[in-house]
Amino acid sequence: MEVTGSIQIECARRLSNLYEQSHPLLVKIALKITKQKETAEDVVMELYEYLHKKQNIKLFWGPDSYNIKYCCKFIKHRFLNKT
């Protein structure tokens, strides 16, 4: 799939919104899974890096963010794959 400039801009906007709107929630969810604050923050940062790299419009949710359920599953599976 070719990523056009407009998709890149939209993905960046949504990623920024996800961070602003959901970062504390995502870290809290990650902390419940990992039991360690530093690890939780690392896994959430990996989520942001993944979303930035993939730029997949199928992960969009609503008019301005990414699918939170997908983000939570990513966090869980990323942590489980590391342990």
N, C-alpha and C positions, 0 to 999 in steps of 0.2 A: 504494500500500500504506500503510495506516494503521499507525503505530508506537504501540503501547500502552506504558503505564508499565512493565510487566514486561519487555518487549523492550528498552526503554531501559536498564533496570537490568542485564539480562543482557549487553547490548552493552558497557556501561561496565565490567562485571566482566571480560569477556573482553579488552577493550582494555587494561585494567590488567595482566592476566596476560600478554598478548602483550608489553607493554613490559618487565615484570619478567623474563620468561623468554627473550625473543628479541632484545631491543634490540641488544646487542653483535653478535649474528649478522647482523641486518639491516643495521647500519651497515657491517660488514665486507663483506657482499655488495654494498652500494651503493658502497663505496669501490673494489671491483674493477671496477665498471661506470663510475663517474664519474672515477676517478683523482684526485679532490680531496676531502679530508676535509670541508671546509665544505659542498660541494655534496652529498656523501653524506648528511650529517646533515640537510640541508634536504629532500632527497627522502624520507628516512625520516619526517621530521616531517609532510610532506605525506600520506604513507600514513596516519599516525595521524589526521590531520584528516579524510581521506576516509572512513576506517572509522567515525569518530565521527559524521560527517554522514549517511552512507548508512544505517547501522544495518540492514544486510542479513543476515538469519539464514542465507541461503544461503552466506555466507562463513565460517560457524562450522566448526570442526574439533575433533573430540573433545569431551570434556566441559567444556573450560574455555578455549579459545583460538580464534584465527582460523586459516584455512588458510595455512600458511607459503608454499606454492607460489604461491598467489595473490598474497601480499605481495611475493614476489620478482619476479613478473611485473609487478606494478604499478610497482615501483621501476625496473625496466628500461625499461618503456614510458614512464613519466613522464619519465625522463631523456632518452630518445631523442626524445620529442616537444618537449623544450625546446631541443635542440641543432639 
